[in-house]
Amino acid sequence: MSEDYEKLLGMWRDEKQRRQFAETEIINQVEKTKKEADELMMKKITKYEDKIFMLNEDNKRLLEERDNFEIISKSHKELNGEIRKELQEVKEDNRKLSKQIEALDKVKELRKKGLM
């Protein structure tokens, strides 16, 4: 029985050693897979952080452009108002000049007729 016992004990130890080796291999493979997944995730995080940074820079640039356009628009509105006012003054001056020319034409005609 002692020989059988030793044989079984040896088989059990061998089996235990194989299981421990297999468990260690599995653990190592899981750890390797986790490490690879972590590296991929870090690459993605870096990529998206870069994308977010670029989008924020684009947003700042676009906001600045919008502000510039608003300044230009305000300036154009002011100029447009001034031009319209000046146009009205020119139209009024033209009406006055037209009336003066008509009056002068009447005076010339009266002089021709000898009434003046």
C-alpha positions, 0 to 999 in steps of 0.5 A, a space after each residue: 500500500 505504501 508503494 501505491 500511496 507514493 505512486 498516487 501521491 506522486 501523480 497528485 503532486 504532478 497534477 497539482 504542479 501542472 494545474 499551478 503552471 496552467 493557472 500561472 499561464 492563464 493569469 499571465 495571459 490575462 495580465 498581458 491582455 489587460 495591459 494591451 487593452 490598457 495601452 489601446 485605451 490610452 491611445 484612444 484617450 490621447 487621440 480624443 484629447 487631441 481632438 477635443 483640444 483641436 475642436 476647442 481651438 477651432 471654437 475659439 477661432 470661430 468665436 473670434 471671427 464672429 466677434 470680428 464680423 459683428 464689429 464689421 457689421 456694426 461699423 457698416 450699419 453706422 456707415 450705411 446710416 451716415 450715407 443714407 443721411 447724406 443721400 437725403 441731404 443731397 436729394 434735398 439740395 437737388 430739389 432746392 437747386 431744381 427750384 432755383 433753376 426753374 426760378 432763374 428760367 422764369 426770370 430769363 423768360 420774362 426778360 426775353 419777353 421784356 417783362 422784366 
